[in-house]
Amino acid sequence: MSHEIQSPILHLQQQQLLLRMEYEFEKEEFRRQTENMGVARKVKRGLCWYPASPGRSYYNSLNQLVIEITHTEDTDIEHNFEFGRPVCFFRQSADGKITYMNFIATVSYADETRMAVIMPGANAVMEVQAAENLGIQLYFDETSYRTMFEALEDVSRSKGNRLSELRDIMLGTGKPGFRELYPVRFPWLNSTQETAVNKVLCAKDVAIVHGPPGTGKTTTLVEAIYETLHREPQVLVCAQSNTAVDWISEKLIDRGVNVLRIGNPTRVNDKMLSFTYERRFEGHPLYTELWSIRKNLRELSGRSRRGNYDEREGIRNRMSRLRDRATALEIQINTDLFDGAHVIASTLVSSNHRLLNGHRFGTLFIDEAAQALEAACWIAIRKADRVVLAGDHCQLPPTIKCHEAARGGLERTLMEKVVSSKPSTVSLLKVQYRMHEDIMKFSSQWFYNGELEAAPEVRCRGILDWDSPISWIDTSDMDFKEEFVGETFGRINKDEANLLLQELKSYITRIGSNRILEERIDFGIISPYRAQVQYLRNKIKTDASLKPYRSLLTVNTVDGFQGQERDVIFISLVRANEEGQIGFLNDLRRMNVAITRARMKLVILGEAATLSHHSFYRKLMEYISKE
């Protein structure tokens, strides 16, 4: 740990090595999947649509050639296609042989059944449209890695500029500076939120908003951004995922802030779409002229190869003039859009978008910073003079596939490093507005030094009188057994899943059907294992007695529940074996997320005999039995 503080350069070189390991591992895994995994398994894992149908092709507002792809089978499987991800197309012959098409395309937009894909040219579109038994699958994402390597390189090499100062403060012995400012009062925030906003305003270099579950991190961050905009004309707001960028953008839009969203939103609603760069670009008064010039250019391009020399020359001259005019219009539209925006919002990787070339920002805000790789944070930090990190390093870490790289320190985020080496920059939010006090208390003691308190309005919230807010159903005497399903799906415990559904139904009966439907009491079912989630989803889908409540039931992995909450949460821990092996459950940050999603009632199902080998679960059971 000590060399981290002594030498930022050594630390960054180490990060490069670890990132290289992750890159090679992921690349190899992708190759293996592509070569050995059947189409049906790829579909199941959300990596592929098959069969897929090509639809219309068109040029979008950014003059990119796009094709629409739809699929009608397996639409209930959560897929991993989202904006910016590379894809490849394939054909499958009658005997099951797969032939890949020789080009890479990029997802522009995807929902459950439809996708818009940016194509490299007209020939690629024709090939896709002519193909029978068409499929589309995710391709290895070289671009993100390339951008991260480039950022680490830039930060390592920088000398005598603002980036080198920020590097030495965040990773080295440099001291973070603070301005003396008269504190601003925010009567609608609690005292720890108010302190956090003021610390952000005073910070010269870096500030951290540490927001445990339910403490109003987003509210605090939005306030800090809003206040910063009174002092600076424009800020950059980033997060690791598109969903997190959308979430904070939406909250800012509600405050009347002019947001320009780079990249396509995943939370596709009209409100969000209207703030995207593409929509704004299309809506600009000069766009109609630009569009007709582009159309004209495409037509002339077809004619430029025909006719005699003079005619061809004439067409080429005309095209050159039109191109100049198109470029001038694009520059003008971009200037208007960027000058008018208070907040530029994008994912960390998309902050490297050509549109942002040459742009500098007084302040960069990174939300969900505890889920972002350090290298990804540096992509955006290169563009800013000071940095505000918001998140909770006691919840989900970044997703890392190579265990060796994770163990080597790739999992440890920039936020974590700054929290431990520069405590003066940290503001902990201490009042939570989500959970009954008893649900909150264990997490507070274990992860937050017992500093959290429940807001008065939620302290005693509950659904039924005389009901304990938190309970553990021990399956030790029931002879349940886990089964191994496969590397990425992990494990399944069908008996435990069936018992969970039984308990869920009995709790629904206790509350009463009418009350649930009238009050819209919602339920979350969580398991750390994808196979268990899939099994539970299928059971719920085919269970007639649960049909009236389906819209109020969400079943997902812990990662899928990050940032969400429900009135009632059931957790299936799955593990049941004589060796006391708990694998994935060793990651306590995941468990912290799982046990803090419930507002009023938390039910955990697990085999005490297996789990009590670990002190966290032993202590949790003791805590629950006392409550």
Helices and strands as residue ranges (DSSP letters): H 2-6, H 8-36, H 39-44, E 48-49, E 53-59, E 65-70, E 86-92, E 98-100, E 105-110, E 114-118, H 122-130, E 134-138, H 142-157, H 162-171, H 191-202, E 206-210, H 217-228, E 235-239, H 242-254, E 259-261, H 270-273, H 277-283, H 287-303, H 309-340, E 343-347, G 349-352, G 354-356, E 361-367, G 369-371, H 374-381, E 384-391, H 403-405, I 406-410, H 414-421, G 423-425, E 426-428, E 431-432, H 437-447, E 453-454, E 470-474, G 476-478, E 483-486, E 490-492, H 494-511, H 513-519, E 523-526, H 530-542, G 544-552, E 553-556, H 558-561, E 566-572, G 583-586, H 588-595, E 598-606, H 608-611, H 615-626
